Structure formats: C-alpha cells, structure tokens
C-alpha cells in the first residue's frame, strides 16, 4: 500500500496546507530566501543590513512567497562559521520585523539552538537546520518544547568539509535511508510527525552527478510520508547544466531560469516545498505549469 501523502505541515502556531490536500493548492509551497550574511554563495552582502533584508523579504512576499527563511550564517562550501552572538545580531531584528510585517510564516535557518530560540520567541514558526537538528544538543529539546515546525536536511560532513570528495555508492538510496533514520530520531525525541519536513540537501556534500540524480529521482522521497523540501536555487550544478546545454557561462539570470525549470520538474514529481531566491520567477513558472497541466 502506498504511503499517504501529508496534507499539511504543522508549525508552531498554524498549519500550512500542502499541494493536493484540498484541490486548491496545485503547486509546491515557495520558501523565499532572506540571507543576512556577507558571504552567502549567491547574494552574500546584498542584504546584510537589517533594513535591506527586511525590504527584500517583503518584496519576496509581494512576489508570492508562502514562507520566508531567514539565515545569518553562510553554509556555502568552505565558509567560515560564525558564533551565536553574531548570528543573533544579524537575524533578530530581521525576524522580528518580518514576523510583524510580512503576513507569512517566518523560518529561521540555523543550526544553533540559542539562535533558534530567540527567533521562535520573536514569532518564527519553523527551525530549518542543515545539520538535521543534530549539530547542537539543545536543538531537539527546543523543537519539542516549542512545537515548532522543523526541516531536517541531509549533509555529508560540514560546510567546511562537505565538498572534499563526497562519495556514495547509491546517493538516492543512501540519503533516503538517512532521512528515514533521522525522522525516527526526531519522532523518538518527541517531535510530532506532522511538524517534520525533510530535505535531501542538494549541494551539501554532493557532486554534480549526485545533485542531478537527487533532482531526477526526487519523487522517491515521497514514500517517507513527510513534506519534502528541495533547495536547489542557483546552485552550481544548475550552472553546469546551462553551460553544457548552451555553451556559455550561466550568470544569475540563467541560473534563476534553470531554478524555475527544475522547480516545475519537482512539482510534477510531487515535492511539496521549494526554497528559492527568485520567488517571482519561480512562482510564475509554477502557476503556469499547474494551469497547463
């Protein structure tokens, strides 16, 4: 018997309906990226000022973002870690204002329990953790205590080591098994199943071929019975795909176009959440794709 698809993602104080749950939402939810960092791989420094980050987040909502994901520490390959105090300095004002002004749920992209706690105290609804809620021993108890929605992502290694010869015998099967094990750990810790979203971690300890395989077989993860989030936006494998197809270097606009194309493939595969930079472009592509289907 096929595993039933989830109909909602329960967050701290509300629940988001997922595609197919009532026939009205025909596309994945769109999570807009708000990086408050000087060194993120795509837009580092562009919104490092709190005011600029808030304005950017509000623009993403106007373009159709369903969720805003605020991050204060770059997780690009070989990035330098920052301490909790600096991450809090970067994110607290942004989270506070977006919770009050944006009108959509706010997610905190962090692996530090202290940063997550402050964001949740300010009204954030989701903890989005690239370590799968395993990097800080305080994160799991915090998620249980607050009832936050969580997104647990797969990463091989750390941002400082993940792109040093990543290796899998079967990348899709191995990450599927890891996500099963991680979900089991989250459930055992006391996190409600309806609050758990899973992310295969495109670009986090994967080669170009690994990333392409994960996108191609994204539908395999639906049998986990959890919302699946894919964060493929502007990543290097898209640039390589464009360069191979067109014979030219893929600038940001080309990568955004490729991001929208892959988002439509993910929608067809049944993925429920996509995390992107160019919200307007991706939202328009998804709406047109849904209408055409």
KAVENBEL-V138323 format. One line per field, one symbol per residue. ss: DSSP state (H for helix, E for strand, - for the rest). psi: psi as a letter, one per 20 degrees, with the letter a starting at -180 (. if undefined). A space follows every 10 residues. Layout:
# KAVENBEL-V138323
ss->???
psi->???
This chain:
# KAVENBEL-V138323
ss->-------EEE ----EEE--- --------EE EEEEE----- ---------H HHHHHHHHHH HHH---EEEE E--------- ---HHHHHHH HHHHHHHHHH H---EEEEE- --HHHHHHHH H----EEEE- ------HHHH HHHHHH--EE EEE------- ---------- HHHHHHHHHH HHHHHHHHH- --HHHEEEE- -------HHH HHHHHH-HHH HHHH--EEEE -----HHHHH HHHHHH---- -HHHHHHHHH HHHHHHHHH- --EEEE--HH HHHHHHHHHH HH-
psi->pqppqqiqop agirppqrpi hjihojrqqo oppnpmqikq hgkpihkhpg ghggggghgh ghijphqpop qjppkrpjqp qqrhgghghh hghgggghgh hhjrqpqpnq jphhgggggh hijqiqoooi jkkihpiigg hggggikqqq opqppobrhh ihjnlqpqhn ggghhghghg hgggggghij pphiipqqpi lpinlqrghg ggggghkhhh ihiijqpppp nipjrhhggh gghhhikqpo agghhhghgh ghhhghghij phpporgmgg ggggghgggg hh.
